[in-house]
Amino acid sequence: MGSGLGSFIVSMLLNSVGFDASHAVQSASSLTGIHLSFIWVPIIIYIISLILMVTYRKWERHEPVVQKELAEREVEAEEA
């Protein structure tokens, strides 16, 4: 599914910049679109992923505290 979605996004981007597969020589805007879709779009996605992973690790440090609070709530629920 990810491969299909990735192909769809790239094809939509290339269509939006005027890429035509039947032409032997592409326009400058098409070449810019190719450059964007295969270099800059992945770089931006990797940066976003990196930010999300760094944020996840911060939450991972709080796991023992969360586990303790959940155990306390479970005990309180059993007593009630």
N, C-alpha and C positions, 0 to 999 in steps of 0.2 A: 504494500500500500504506500509506503514511504517513497519508493522508487517511482511509482505512478504519479504521486503528488508532486514530487520534485520535477519530473518531466513535464507535467502540466504547467507548473509555474514558469519553468524556463521557456516553454513554447509560447506561453502568453506574453512573457517579457519580450521575446524575439519578435513576435507578431506586432507588438505595440511599437517597436522601433523600426518597423518596415523591412524586416528580414524576409527575403524570398529565396527559397532553396533552389528554384529553377534558374536563377541568375548565377553566372560564373563569377562575376565581380559584384561585390556588395557595396552599398552606399556607405558614406562615412557614419551616418547615424546607426546603420546596422552593425558596423564594426564596433562602434561605441557600446551598443547594446550587448554584443557578444562579450566584449571586455567586461562590462558590468556584471553580466549574468554568471560568468565563470571565474571571476576574480573577486570583485568587490562584494557581491551579494553573499558568497560563502564566508568571506572575512567578517562581515557584519554579523552573520548568524553565529559564527564561532565566538565572537566577542560577547554576544548576548548569552550564549550558552555558558561561557566562562563566568560571567557575572552571576548567573543563576547557580552554578556549582559552588562558587565562593559563598554565596548566601546560604546555600544548603548546609555547607560545613559549619557555619555559625549556628544553625539550628540544631545540628547534630550534637554539639557540645551541651545543649540543654536537655538532652534526652534523659539522663539520670534524674534530673529534677522533675521532669514530666512524669516519668515512671513512678517516682515516689508519690507525687500528688495523686496519680490515678489509683495507686494502691490504698492511699488514705481515703479517697472517695469510696472505694469499694468496701472498705471496712465500715465507713459511716453508713453506707447503704444497707449493709447486712445488719447493723445494729438498729436501724429504724424500722 
